[in-house]
Amino acid sequence: MTWARGTGTCADEIAPTSKLTGIEQGRTAISFRGTAVDHGCGVKGTAAKKRVERVSVSIAHPLAHGRCSFVTGRGFRPAVPCTRTRYLRAKGTSSWSLTLHRRLPAGRYVVWTRAVDKADNTDAVQIFDIDSRRELAFHSIDDRFH
């Protein structure tokens, strides 16, 4: 998509980036929060935050043989290949959150975050590994989850 910038135009081909910055689990809910920004066409600062159109989050409980059970708005989906990621829409864009009104059972989960900008560019998915048996510690996974 072409965007007006100054007196010229720019074909925005740069994808936004999203990041998971925190997870909080209470007695009856768990919340994920993060940030997203888009520097397409050299945009910086506040303008870069306004270019993010939407953020989606996927939460999966990995099972055996490359299969995952994905969290939905109502619970968990039956196991499917982990490559068939199911996303939930987060609230907000440059600063986003997703709250599930349930606790996650103890165990390991993989969280994918994905941002889309106004030019419909989608970021390379950011993947985080969380372990709800501990204090919801999470870390980025460098390679795609298989």
DRENTORKOL-3810 file (N, C-alpha, C; in nm, 4 decimals):
REM DRENTORKOL-3810
@n.u->0.0849; n.v->-0.1179; n.w->0.0000; ca.u->0.0000; ca.v->0.0000; ca.w->0.0000; c.u->0.0887; c.v->0.1232; c.w->0.0000
@n.u->0.0478; n.v->0.2275; n.w->-0.0686; ca.u->0.1247; ca.v->0.3512; ca.w->-0.0768; c.u->0.0712; c.v->0.4525; c.w->0.0235
@n.u->0.1623; n.v->0.5126; n.w->0.0975; ca.u->0.1268; ca.v->0.6127; ca.w->0.1988; c.u->0.1876; c.v->0.7454; c.w->0.1620
@n.u->0.1129; n.v->0.8527; n.w->0.1845; ca.u->0.1675; ca.v->0.9873; ca.w->0.1638; c.u->0.2622; c.v->1.0186; c.w->0.2782
@n.u->0.3782; n.v->1.0697; n.w->0.2457; ca.u->0.4759; ca.v->1.1076; ca.w->0.3475; c.u->0.5416; c.v->1.2363; c.w->0.3014
@n.u->0.5169; n.v->1.3431; n.w->0.3718; ca.u->0.5714; ca.v->1.4717; ca.w->0.3311; c.u->0.5089; c.v->1.5129; c.w->0.1984
@n.u->0.5918; n.v->1.5457; n.w->0.1009; ca.u->0.5406; ca.v->1.5854; ca.w->-0.0305; c.u->0.5407; c.v->1.4687; c.w->-0.1277
@n.u->0.6006; n.v->1.3544; n.w->-0.0903; ca.u->0.6069; ca.v->1.2388; ca.w->-0.1796; c.u->0.5218; c.v->1.1248; c.w->-0.1279
@n.u->0.5419; n.v->1.0096; n.w->-0.1857; ca.u->0.4702; ca.v->0.8912; ca.w->-0.1411; c.u->0.5703; c.v->0.7829; c.w->-0.1068
@n.u->0.5236; n.v->0.6831; n.w->-0.0368; ca.u->0.6096; ca.v->0.5738; ca.w->0.0050; c.u->0.5292; c.v->0.4450; c.w->-0.0019
@n.u->0.5849; n.v->0.3431; n.w->-0.0616; ca.u->0.5211; ca.v->0.2114; ca.w->-0.0628; c.u->0.5667; c.v->0.1392; c.w->0.0642
@n.u->0.4780; n.v->0.1265; n.w->0.1608; ca.u->0.5110; ca.v->0.0646; ca.w->0.2893; c.u->0.5187; c.v->-0.0866; c.w->0.2722
@n.u->0.6387; n.v->-0.1387; n.w->0.2804; ca.u->0.6586; ca.v->-0.2833; ca.w->0.2708; c.u->0.7256; c.v->-0.3379; c.w->0.3959
@n.u->0.7347; n.v->-0.2550; n.w->0.4989; ca.u->0.7987; ca.v->-0.2965; ca.w->0.6240; c.u->0.6905; c.v->-0.3380; c.w->0.7232
@n.u->0.7043; n.v->-0.4581; n.w->0.7745; ca.u->0.6057; ca.v->-0.5113; ca.w->0.8688; c.u->0.6243; c.v->-0.4499; c.w->1.0070
@n.u->0.5168; n.v->-0.4405; n.w->1.0846; ca.u->0.5283; ca.v->-0.3936; ca.w->1.2231; c.u->0.5930; c.v->-0.5013; c.w->1.3096
@n.u->0.6229; n.v->-0.4664; n.w->1.4331; ca.u->0.6741; ca.v->-0.5649; ca.w->1.5284; c.u->0.5887; c.v->-0.5612; c.w->1.6535
@n.u->0.5663; n.v->-0.6773; n.w->1.7113; ca.u->0.4902; ca.v->-0.6876; ca.w->1.8361; c.u->0.5767; c.v->-0.7574; c.w->1.9398
@n.u->0.5445; n.v->-0.7311; n.w->2.0655; ca.u->0.6254; ca.v->-0.7869; ca.w->2.1737; c.u->0.5371; c.v->-0.8121; c.w->2.2948
@n.u->0.5533; n.v->-0.9269; n.w->2.3557; ca.u->0.4878; ca.v->-0.9589; ca.w->2.4820; c.u->0.5736; c.v->-0.9000; c.w->2.5929
@n.u->0.5123; n.v->-0.8169; n.w->2.6796; ca.u->0.5908; ca.v->-0.7533; ca.w->2.7858; c.u->0.5529; c.v->-0.8002; c.w->2.9256
@n.u->0.4379; n.v->-0.8657; n.w->2.9393; ca.u->0.4004; ca.v->-0.9107; ca.w->3.0725; c.u->0.2815; c.v->-1.0043; c.w->3.0722
@n.u->0.2771; n.v->-1.0858; n.w->3.1763; ca.u->0.1663; ca.v->-1.1784; ca.w->3.1985; c.u->0.1314; c.v->-1.1710; c.w->3.3468
@n.u->0.0019; n.v->-1.1598; n.w->3.3755; ca.u->-0.0435; ca.v->-1.1584; ca.w->3.5142; c.u->-0.1576; c.v->-1.2571; c.w->3.5297
@n.u->-0.1446; n.v->-1.3475; n.w->3.6246; ca.u->-0.2521; ca.v->-1.4420; ca.w->3.6499; c.u->-0.3087; c.v->-1.4161; c.w->3.7890
@n.u->-0.4388; n.v->-1.3886; n.w->3.7915; ca.u->-0.5075; ca.v->-1.3694; ca.w->3.9175; c.u->-0.5833; c.v->-1.4961; c.w->3.9552
@n.u->-0.6740; n.v->-1.4838; n.w->4.0500; ca.u->-0.7501; ca.v->-1.6011; ca.w->4.0935; c.u->-0.8458; c.v->-1.6504; c.w->3.9869
@n.u->-0.8997; n.v->-1.5590; n.w->3.9062; ca.u->-1.0019; ca.v->-1.5989; ca.w->3.8090; c.u->-0.9709; c.v->-1.5570; c.w->3.6652
@n.u->-0.8555; n.v->-1.4992; n.w->3.6398; ca.u->-0.8249; ca.v->-1.4534; ca.w->3.5040; c.u->-0.6741; c.v->-1.4483; c.w->3.4820
@n.u->-0.6373; n.v->-1.4456; n.w->3.3546; ca.u->-0.4972; ca.v->-1.4267; ca.w->3.3178; c.u->-0.4939; c.v->-1.3197; c.w->3.2089
@n.u->-0.3991; n.v->-1.2267; n.w->3.2210; ca.u->-0.3872; ca.v->-1.1165; ca.w->3.1253; c.u->-0.2486; c.v->-1.1166; c.w->3.0623
@n.u->-0.2469; n.v->-1.0941; n.w->2.9330; ca.u->-0.1245; ca.v->-1.0801; ca.w->2.8561; c.u->-0.1202; c.v->-0.9353; c.w->2.8086
@n.u->-0.0033; n.v->-0.8745; n.w->2.8125; ca.u->0.0072; ca.v->-0.7369; ca.w->2.7637; c.u->0.1370; c.v->-0.7217; c.w->2.6843
@n.u->0.1341; n.v->-0.6215; n.w->2.5960; ca.u->0.2524; ca.v->-0.6012; ca.w->2.5147; c.u->0.2474; c.v->-0.4711; c.w->2.4381
@n.u->0.3395; n.v->-0.4581; n.w->2.3448; ca.u->0.3503; ca.v->-0.3379; ca.w->2.2633; c.u->0.3642; c.v->-0.3774; c.w->2.1164
@n.u->0.3353; n.v->-0.2822; n.w->2.0282; ca.u->0.3544; ca.v->-0.3014; ca.w->1.8847; c.u->0.3873; c.v->-0.1664; c.w->1.8228
@n.u->0.4694; n.v->-0.1692; n.w->1.7193; ca.u->0.5096; ca.v->-0.0460; ca.w->1.6510; c.u->0.5349; c.v->-0.0782; c.w->1.5043
@n.u->0.5174; n.v->0.0219; n.w->1.4181; ca.u->0.5406; ca.v->0.0055; ca.w->1.2750; c.u->0.6256; c.v->0.1204; c.w->1.2241
@n.u->0.7443; n.v->0.0892; n.w->1.1747; ca.u->0.8370; ca.v->0.1908; ca.w->1.1240; c.u->0.8383; c.v->0.1978; c.w->0.9721
@n.u->0.7336; n.v->0.1469; n.w->0.9067; ca.u->0.7254; ca.v->0.1523; ca.w->0.7611; c.u->0.7382; c.v->0.2953; c.w->0.7108
@n.u->0.8033; n.v->0.3129; n.w->0.5992; ca.u->0.8261; ca.v->0.4438; ca.w->0.5367; c.u->0.9074; c.v->0.5381; c.w->0.6254
@n.u->0.9861; n.v->0.4824; n.w->0.7172; ca.u->1.0727; ca.v->0.5642; ca.w->0.8004; c.u->1.0029; c.v->0.6402; c.w->0.9113
@n.u->0.8796; n.v->0.6053; n.w->0.9410; ca.u->0.8034; ca.v->0.6741; ca.w->1.0452; c.u->0.8629; c.v->0.6417; c.w->1.1816
@n.u->0.8673; n.v->0.7430; n.w->1.2699; ca.u->0.9240; ca.v->0.7246; ca.w->1.4033; c.u->0.8306; c.v->0.7820; c.w->1.5087
@n.u->0.8595; n.v->0.7506; n.w->1.6331; ca.u->0.7885; ca.v->0.8089; ca.w->1.7465; c.u->0.6403; c.v->0.7731; c.w->1.7506
@n.u->0.5592; n.v->0.8717; n.w->1.7907; ca.u->0.4161; ca.v->0.8518; ca.w->1.8075; c.u->0.3496; c.v->0.8088; c.w->1.6780
@n.u->0.3934; n.v->0.8614; n.w->1.5661; ca.u->0.3341; ca.v->0.8254; ca.w->1.4369; c.u->0.3512; c.v->0.6763; c.w->1.4085
@n.u->0.4635; n.v->0.6178; n.w->1.4492; ca.u->0.4879; ca.v->0.4752; ca.w->1.4276; c.u->0.3904; c.v->0.3902; c.w->1.5094
@n.u->0.3514; n.v->0.4369; n.w->1.6262; ca.u->0.2561; ca.v->0.3649; ca.w->1.7092; c.u->0.1158; c.v->0.3691; c.w->1.6488
@n.u->0.0824; n.v->0.4795; n.w->1.5812; ca.u->-0.0514; ca.v->0.4956; ca.w->1.5246; c.u->-0.0726; c.v->0.4134; c.w->1.3985
@n.u->0.0331; n.v->0.3593; n.w->1.3403; ca.u->0.0208; ca.v->0.2846; ca.w->1.2156; c.u->-0.0162; c.v->0.1381; c.w->1.2366
@n.u->-0.0136; n.v->0.0896; n.w->1.3590; ca.u->-0.0523; ca.v->-0.0496; ca.w->1.3864; c.u->-0.2044; c.v->-0.0583; c.w->1.3813
@n.u->-0.2548; n.v->-0.1500; n.w->1.3018; ca.u->-0.3993; ca.v->-0.1658; ca.w->1.2819; c.u->-0.4619; c.v->-0.2602; c.w->1.3851
@n.u->-0.3944; n.v->-0.3727; n.w->1.4109; ca.u->-0.4483; ca.v->-0.4690; ca.w->1.5069; c.u->-0.3373; c.v->-0.5626; c.w->1.5557
@n.u->-0.3617; n.v->-0.6226; n.w->1.6720; ca.u->-0.2695; ca.v->-0.7201; ca.w->1.7302; c.u->-0.3510; c.v->-0.8430; c.w->1.7674
@n.u->-0.2949; n.v->-0.9600; n.w->1.7390; ca.u->-0.3596; ca.v->-1.0861; ca.w->1.7736; c.u->-0.2634; c.v->-1.1694; c.w->1.8576
@n.u->-0.3209; n.v->-1.2541; n.w->1.9423; ca.u->-0.2426; ca.v->-1.3376; ca.w->2.0322; c.u->-0.2957; c.v->-1.4804; c.w->2.0237
@n.u->-0.2052; n.v->-1.5750; n.w->2.0222; ca.u->-0.2428; ca.v->-1.7160; ca.w->2.0229; c.u->-0.1744; c.v->-1.7825; c.w->2.1414
@n.u->-0.2495; n.v->-1.8627; n.w->2.2152; ca.u->-0.1954; ca.v->-1.9322; ca.w->2.3322; c.u->-0.2225; c.v->-2.0800; c.w->2.3135
@n.u->-0.1172; n.v->-2.1612; n.w->2.3228; ca.u->-0.1329; ca.v->-2.3050; ca.w->2.3003; c.u->-0.0644; c.v->-2.3843; c.w->2.4100
@n.u->-0.1242; n.v->-2.4969; n.w->2.4398; ca.u->-0.0644; ca.v->-2.5953; ca.w->2.5299; c.u->-0.0076; c.v->-2.7041; c.w->2.4399
@n.u->0.1270; n.v->-2.7132; n.w->2.4281; ca.u->0.1846; ca.v->-2.8143; ca.w->2.3388; c.u->0.1645; c.v->-2.9548; c.w->2.3942
@n.u->0.1269; n.v->-3.0454; n.w->2.3052; ca.u->0.1068; ca.v->-3.1853; ca.w->2.3392; c.u->0.2104; c.v->-3.2685; c.w->2.2640
@n.u->0.1945; n.v->-3.3974; n.w->2.2609; ca.u->0.2889; ca.v->-3.4851; ca.w->2.1912; c.u->0.2710; c.v->-3.4778; c.w->2.0399
@n.u->0.3740; n.v->-3.5191; n.w->1.9681; ca.u->0.3704; ca.v->-3.5373; ca.w->1.8225; c.u->0.3364; c.v->-3.4101; c.w->1.7452
@n.u->0.3870; n.v->-3.2938; n.w->1.7907; ca.u->0.3672; ca.v->-3.1689; ca.w->1.7176; c.u->0.2243; c.v->-3.1178; c.w->1.7188
@n.u->0.1468; n.v->-3.1568; n.w->1.8174; ca.u->0.0076; ca.v->-3.1129; ca.w->1.8264; c.u->-0.0080; c.v->-3.0181; c.w->1.9451
@n.u->-0.1016; n.v->-2.9264; n.w->1.9328; ca.u->-0.1271; ca.v->-2.8267; ca.w->2.0363; c.u->-0.2765; c.v->-2.8138; c.w->2.0602
@n.u->-0.3105; n.v->-2.7762; n.w->2.1809; ca.u->-0.4484; ca.v->-2.7404; ca.w->2.2150; c.u->-0.4489; c.v->-2.5892; c.w->2.2338
@n.u->-0.5207; n.v->-2.5169; n.w->2.1456; ca.u->-0.5222; ca.v->-2.3709; ca.w->2.1479; c.u->-0.6343; c.v->-2.3164; c.w->2.2353
@n.u->-0.6048; n.v->-2.2077; n.w->2.3055; ca.u->-0.7037; ca.v->-2.1401; ca.w->2.3880; c.u->-0.7995; c.v->-2.0643; c.w->2.2968
@n.u->-0.9279; n.v->-2.0727; n.w->2.3276; ca.u->-1.0299; ca.v->-1.9959; ca.w->2.2567; c.u->-1.0950; c.v->-1.9023; c.w->2.3581
@n.u->-1.1947; n.v->-1.8301; n.w->2.3165; ca.u->-1.2674; ca.v->-1.7431; ca.w->2.4078; c.u->-1.3450; c.v->-1.8209; c.w->2.5135
@n.u->-1.3657; n.v->-1.9494; n.w->2.4895; ca.u->-1.4467; ca.v->-2.0313; ca.w->2.5816; c.u->-1.3726; c.v->-2.1463; c.w->2.6471
@n.u->-1.2493; n.v->-2.1684; n.w->2.6129; ca.u->-1.1754; ca.v->-2.2814; ca.w->2.6701; c.u->-1.0636; c.v->-2.3239; c.w->2.5766
@n.u->-1.0464; n.v->-2.4543; n.w->2.5627; ca.u->-0.9425; ca.v->-2.5088; ca.w->2.4764; c.u->-1.0051; c.v->-2.5823; c.w->2.3588
@n.u->-0.9449; n.v->-2.5663; n.w->2.2415; ca.u->-0.9869; ca.v->-2.6419; ca.w->2.1234; c.u->-0.9264; c.v->-2.7809; c.w->2.1318
@n.u->-0.9878; n.v->-2.8793; n.w->2.0662; ca.u->-0.9237; ca.v->-3.0121; ca.w->2.0574; c.u->-0.7876; c.v->-2.9992; c.w->1.9886
@n.u->-0.7003; n.v->-3.0928; n.w->2.0125; ca.u->-0.5643; ca.v->-3.0887; ca.w->1.9601; c.u->-0.5623; c.v->-3.0859; c.w->1.8070
@n.u->-0.4777; n.v->-2.9964; n.w->1.7540; ca.u->-0.4532; ca.v->-2.9835; ca.w->1.6100; c.u->-0.3030; c.v->-2.9669; c.w->1.5929
@n.u->-0.2503; n.v->-2.9776; n.w->1.4703; ca.u->-0.1075; ca.v->-2.9502; ca.w->1.4515; c.u->-0.0735; c.v->-2.8090; c.w->1.5009
@n.u->0.0398; n.v->-2.7940; n.w->1.5660; ca.u->0.0797; ca.v->-2.6641; ca.w->1.6222; c.u->0.0958; c.v->-2.5576; c.w->1.5146
@n.u->0.1133; n.v->-2.5982; n.w->1.3899; ca.u->0.1267; ca.v->-2.5022; ca.w->1.2809; c.u->-0.0076; c.v->-2.4403; c.w->1.2424
@n.u->-0.1177; n.v->-2.4929; n.w->1.2924; ca.u->-0.2514; ca.v->-2.4381; ca.w->1.2634; c.u->-0.2926; c.v->-2.3442; c.w->1.3767
@n.u->-0.2163; n.v->-2.2394; n.w->1.3938; ca.u->-0.2320; ca.v->-2.1439; ca.w->1.5030; c.u->-0.3694; c.v->-2.0781; c.w->1.5006
@n.u->-0.4306; n.v->-2.0627; n.w->1.6175; ca.u->-0.5596; ca.v->-1.9956; ca.w->1.6333; c.u->-0.5363; c.v->-1.8678; c.w->1.7131
@n.u->-0.5784; n.v->-1.7540; n.w->1.6578; ca.u->-0.5523; ca.v->-1.6246; ca.w->1.7209; c.u->-0.6773; c.v->-1.5644; c.w->1.7831
@n.u->-0.6551; n.v->-1.4887; n.w->1.8904; ca.u->-0.7583; ca.v->-1.4079; ca.w->1.9553; c.u->-0.7185; c.v->-1.2614; c.w->1.9378
@n.u->-0.8137; n.v->-1.1759; n.w->1.9130; ca.u->-0.7838; ca.v->-1.0334; ca.w->1.8919; c.u->-0.7590; c.v->-0.9651; c.w->2.0260
@n.u->-0.6484; n.v->-0.8943; n.w->2.0348; ca.u->-0.6141; ca.v->-0.8198; ca.w->2.1558; c.u->-0.6838; c.v->-0.6839; c.w->2.1522
@n.u->-0.7004; n.v->-0.6230; n.w->2.2693; ca.u->-0.7528; ca.v->-0.4865; ca.w->2.2786; c.u->-0.6350; c.v->-0.3912; c.w->2.2692
@n.u->-0.6508; n.v->-0.2887; n.w->2.1873; ca.u->-0.5448; ca.v->-0.1897; ca.w->2.1715; c.u->-0.4533; c.v->-0.2249; c.w->2.0560
@n.u->-0.3614; n.v->-0.1353; n.w->2.0266; ca.u->-0.2683; ca.v->-0.1567; ca.w->1.9158; c.u->-0.1244; c.v->-0.1344; c.w->1.9614
@n.u->-0.0809; n.v->-0.0099; n.w->1.9780; ca.u->0.0580; ca.v->0.0135; ca.w->2.0179; c.u->0.0843; c.v->-0.0358; c.w->2.1601
@n.u->-0.0163; n.v->-0.0304; n.w->2.2426; ca.u->-0.0127; ca.v->-0.0895; ca.w->2.3763; c.u->-0.1359; c.v->-0.1789; c.w->2.3822
@n.u->-0.1162; n.v->-0.3093; n.w->2.3911; ca.u->-0.2283; ca.v->-0.4017; ca.w->2.3786; c.u->-0.2391; c.v->-0.4947; c.w->2.4994
@n.u->-0.3562; n.v->-0.5548; n.w->2.5137; ca.u->-0.3770; ca.v->-0.6525; ca.w->2.6202; c.u->-0.4809; c.v->-0.7541; c.w->2.5764
@n.u->-0.4723; n.v->-0.8704; n.w->2.6347; ca.u->-0.5704; ca.v->-0.9764; ca.w->2.6137; c.u->-0.5943; c.v->-1.0403; c.w->2.7487
@n.u->-0.7192; n.v->-1.0406; n.w->2.7926; ca.u->-0.7544; ca.v->-1.1011; ca.w->2.9211; c.u->-0.8450; c.v->-1.2205; c.w->2.8970
@n.u->-0.8075; n.v->-1.3326; n.w->2.9549; ca.u->-0.8903; ca.v->-1.4530; ca.w->2.9526; c.u->-0.9529; c.v->-1.4652; c.w->3.0905
@n.u->-1.0827; n.v->-1.4796; n.w->3.0946; ca.u->-1.1515; ca.v->-1.4865; ca.w->3.2237; c.u->-1.1544; c.v->-1.6302; c.w->3.2753
@n.u->-1.0350; n.v->-1.6839; n.w->3.2871; ca.u->-1.0127; ca.v->-1.8168; ca.w->3.3442; c.u->-0.8638; c.v->-1.8281; c.w->3.3747
@n.u->-0.8289; n.v->-1.9189; n.w->3.4586; ca.u->-0.6879; ca.v->-1.9463; ca.w->3.4851; c.u->-0.6415; c.v->-2.0547; c.w->3.3883
@n.u->-0.5148; n.v->-2.0489; n.w->3.3526; ca.u->-0.4593; ca.v->-2.1577; ca.w->3.2730; c.u->-0.4167; c.v->-2.2684; c.w->3.3683
@n.u->-0.4499; n.v->-2.3932; n.w->3.3372; ca.u->-0.4020; ca.v->-2.5029; ca.w->3.4217; c.u->-0.2484; c.v->-2.5020; c.w->3.4236
@n.u->-0.1906; n.v->-2.5530; n.w->3.5309; ca.u->-0.0450; ca.v->-2.5570; ca.w->3.5423; c.u->0.0140; c.v->-2.6308; c.w->3.4233
@n.u->0.1242; n.v->-2.5802; n.w->3.3711; ca.u->0.1899; ca.v->-2.6450; ca.w->3.2584; c.u->0.2626; c.v->-2.5464; c.w->3.1701
@n.u->0.3120; n.v->-2.5972; n.w->3.0596; ca.u->0.3872; ca.v->-2.5167; ca.w->2.9638; c.u->0.2941; c.v->-2.4697; c.w->2.8529
@n.u->0.3098; n.v->-2.3438; n.w->2.8127; ca.u->0.2301; ca.v->-2.2850; ca.w->2.7057; c.u->0.3218; c.v->-2.2089; c.w->2.6116
@n.u->0.2783; n.v->-2.1974; n.w->2.4887; ca.u->0.3496; ca.v->-2.1171; ca.w->2.3906; c.u->0.2558; c.v->-2.0045; c.w->2.3497
@n.u->0.3080; n.v->-1.8818; n.w->2.3481; ca.u->0.2282; ca.v->-1.7640; ca.w->2.3136; c.u->0.2872; c.v->-1.7023; c.w->2.1871
@n.u->0.2023; n.v->-1.6821; n.w->2.0862; ca.u->0.2410; ca.v->-1.6162; ca.w->1.9625; c.u->0.1780; c.v->-1.4774; c.w->1.9629
@n.u->0.2520; n.v->-1.3736; n.w->1.9258; ca.u->0.1937; ca.v->-1.2399; ca.w->1.9081; c.u->0.2153; c.v->-1.1987; c.w->1.7634
@n.u->0.1175; n.v->-1.1261; n.w->1.7091; ca.u->0.1238; ca.v->-1.0871; ca.w->1.5677; c.u->0.0566; c.v->-0.9517; c.w->1.5510
@n.u->0.1265; n.v->-0.8583; n.w->1.4846; ca.u->0.0707; ca.v->-0.7256; ca.w->1.4574; c.u->0.0536; c.v->-0.7076; c.w->1.3071
@n.u->-0.0484; n.v->-0.6297; n.w->1.2693; ca.u->-0.0743; ca.v->-0.5963; ca.w->1.1295; c.u->-0.0833; c.v->-0.4442; c.w->1.1215
@n.u->-0.0173; n.v->-0.3854; n.w->1.0192; ca.u->-0.0214; ca.v->-0.2399; ca.w->1.0053; c.u->-0.1296; c.v->-0.1969; c.w->0.9066
@n.u->-0.1430; n.v->-0.0667; n.w->0.8899; ca.u->-0.2479; ca.v->-0.0116; ca.w->0.8025; c.u->-0.2264; c.v->-0.0469; c.w->0.6557
@n.u->-0.1033; n.v->-0.0849; n.w->0.6187; ca.u->-0.0750; ca.v->-0.1273; ca.w->0.4815; c.u->-0.0956; c.v->-0.2778; c.w->0.4666
@n.u->-0.1461; n.v->-0.3433; n.w->0.5706; ca.u->-0.1742; ca.v->-0.4869; ca.w->0.5747; c.u->-0.0481; c.v->-0.5733; c.w->0.5764
@n.u->0.0655; n.v->-0.5172; n.w->0.6203; ca.u->0.1864; ca.v->-0.5960; ca.w->0.6420; c.u->0.1726; c.v->-0.6661; c.w->0.7774
@n.u->0.2133; n.v->-0.7906; n.w->0.7832; ca.u->0.2049; ca.v->-0.8682; ca.w->0.9067; c.u->0.3456; c.v->-0.8977; c.w->0.9562
@n.u->0.3663; n.v->-0.8797; n.w->1.0865; ca.u->0.5009; ca.v->-0.9032; ca.w->1.1389; c.u->0.5345; c.v->-1.0511; c.w->1.1426
@n.u->0.6643; n.v->-1.0774; n.w->1.1511; ca.u->0.7094; ca.v->-1.2133; ca.w->1.1770; c.u->0.6625; c.v->-1.2432; c.w->1.3186
@n.u->0.5958; n.v->-1.3518; n.w->1.3357; ca.u->0.5330; ca.v->-1.3837; ca.w->1.4632; c.u->0.6385; c.v->-1.3936; c.w->1.5738
@n.u->0.6091; n.v->-1.3300; n.w->1.6855; ca.u->0.6957; ca.v->-1.3378; ca.w->1.8028; c.u->0.6430; c.v->-1.4512; c.w->1.8912
@n.u->0.7305; n.v->-1.5418; n.w->1.9324; ca.u->0.6881; ca.v->-1.6600; ca.w->2.0071; c.u->0.7535; c.v->-1.6586; c.w->2.1448
@n.u->0.6716; n.v->-1.6854; n.w->2.2472; ca.u->0.7203; ca.v->-1.6873; ca.w->2.3844; c.u->0.6778; c.v->-1.8166; c.w->2.4514
@n.u->0.7630; n.v->-1.8686; n.w->2.5354; ca.u->0.7372; ca.v->-1.9920; ca.w->2.6093; c.u->0.7075; c.v->-1.9525; c.w->2.7535
@n.u->0.5946; n.v->-1.9970; n.w->2.8080; ca.u->0.5631; ca.v->-1.9668; ca.w->2.9478; c.u->0.5402; c.v->-2.0960; c.w->3.0240
@n.u->0.5679; n.v->-2.0917; n.w->3.1509; ca.u->0.5474; ca.v->-2.2071; ca.w->3.2372; c.u->0.4651; c.v->-2.1603; c.w->3.3551
@n.u->0.3371; n.v->-2.1960; n.w->3.3570; ca.u->0.2481; ca.v->-2.1486; ca.w->3.4627; c.u->0.2706; c.v->-2.2202; c.w->3.5952
@n.u->0.3631; n.v->-2.3167; n.w->3.5974; ca.u->0.3946; ca.v->-2.3817; ca.w->3.7252; c.u->0.4862; c.v->-2.2947; c.w->3.8088
@n.u->0.5512; n.v->-2.1994; n.w->3.7433; ca.u->0.6375; ca.v->-2.1049; ca.w->3.8129; c.u->0.5675; c.v->-1.9710; c.w->3.8167
@n.u->0.6379; n.v->-1.8659; n.w->3.8454; ca.u->0.5788; ca.v->-1.7327; ca.w->3.8532; c.u->0.5574; c.v->-1.6736; c.w->3.7157
@n.u->0.4988; n.v->-1.7516; n.w->3.6255; ca.u->0.4692; ca.v->-1.7088; ca.w->3.4888; c.u->0.5894; c.v->-1.6464; c.w->3.4203
@n.u->0.7036; n.v->-1.7111; n.w->3.4409; ca.u->0.8236; ca.v->-1.6661; ca.w->3.3709; c.u->0.8055; c.v->-1.6938; c.w->3.2227
@n.u->0.8507; n.v->-1.6030; n.w->3.1384; ca.u->0.8426; ca.v->-1.6268; ca.w->2.9950; c.u->0.9693; c.v->-1.5788; c.w->2.9280
@n.u->1.0008; n.v->-1.6412; n.w->2.8165; ca.u->1.1173; ca.v->-1.6002; ca.w->2.7392; c.u->1.0868; c.v->-1.6182; c.w->2.5915
@n.u->1.1576; n.v->-1.5406; n.w->2.5099; ca.u->1.1381; ca.v->-1.5458; ca.w->2.3657; c.u->1.2011; c.v->-1.6727; c.w->2.3107
@n.u->1.1366; n.v->-1.7301; n.w->2.2109; ca.u->1.1888; ca.v->-1.8466; ca.w->2.1409; c.u->1.2393; c.v->-1.7961; c.w->2.0058
@n.u->1.3658; n.v->-1.8215; n.w->1.9750; ca.u->1.4232; ca.v->-1.7679; ca.w->1.8520; c.u->1.3661; c.v->-1.8308; c.w->1.7260
@n.u->1.3515; n.v->-1.9602; n.w->1.7211; ca.u->1.3010; ca.v->-2.0278; ca.w->1.6017; c.u->1.1510; c.v->-2.0497; c.w->1.6137
@n.u->1.0875; n.v->-2.0721; n.w->1.4995; ca.u->0.9448; ca.v->-2.1039; ca.w->1.5006; c.u->0.9219; c.v->-2.2326; c.w->1.5807
@n.u->0.8138; n.v->-2.2337; n.w->1.6541; ca.u->0.7773; ca.v->-2.3499; ca.w->1.7342; c.u->0.7289; c.v->-2.4614; c.w->1.6437
@n.u->0.7789; n.v->-2.5815; n.w->1.6641; ca.u->0.7330; ca.v->-2.6968; ca.w->1.5846; c.u->0.6661; c.v->-2.7950; c.w->1.6782
END
